[in-house]
Each structure stands twice: as structure tokens, then as C-alpha cells.
């Protein structure tokens, strides 16, 4: 079954639909605190057409900490949160996005994949439904596990401000 992901920056929602447009799932998310934008170093969430280029973390326990797309050997807990209060936690699973629009979100200074923009898990205490990330699309751990298991690589992803 062909699937697609739509992310609304305005609504702070990720929707999973089938090829007919029928809504299968909806999840609250948190996009960039800096808003929408494509330029490298902006810490903004890139807009436009993307695809899931890589799926990372299949089978890992919830709250596994990922650093440079690899398990760090640590599991997120309140004590780590206290020790590193400003850390942008990437947990459980990663759907690594690649832009499909040269000059907008692909190649050069606007390349989503080279910016390491992901859909990923975050601590369950992280607020959803409002901007707060460094450019990625944050999800609750249980939600990213479900989404990860549903979507194949190369699933289309549209990120919009609508």
C-alpha cells in the first residue's frame, strides 16, 4: 500500500494517509522553534516535498539515545535530563528526510539530508503541539515506533506551513 506523510507546521500535526488520501493516523509533533526555513544553520524546519531516505533504529528499545544516527549505549532517563538540560534528545527511531526540490530543499545550502533533518522520537515529557525543536520533527516515542513500522523507505513527506 502506498503511503504519504504530511506535516503541518501551523497545526503541529503529522498525518499518515494512503494513496487515496484517506487518513490512517494523526500524531501531534513539535517542529522548529525558529519556524520554517531551509538554509543550513538556520535551525528551521524545511518545507516542501521530501522522502524518507533512511530508517534508523528498528528494534531498539524505547528511549534509546541516538547520537550521529547510532545508539550511544545509553537509555534516556530523568537523571540524564537533569545533567544535560539543553540537549536536543534524539530517541528510539529516526526517519531521515531527503529533499526532492533542487534549490529549495535539496543540494547546496538548503539540503535537508545534509542538514540532518529527521522525524524522530523525543522524551515523553517534551511538549508536542507547539514548536520547540532545532529543525527536526519531534514525536512521542510510542508514535514514532508506530509510524516507523508502518512506512517504508522512500515514503513521500510533504512539510507545509498550512
Secondary structure, DSSP 8 states (H G I E B T S, - for coil): --EEEEEETTTTEEEEEETT--EEEEEE-B-BTT-B--STTS--B--EEEEEEEEE-TT--TTEEEETTEEEEEE--HHHHHHTTT----EEEEEEEEE-SBTTTBSGGG-TTTTT-EEEEE-TTS--SS--BSSSEEEEHHHHHHHHHH--TT-EEEEE--
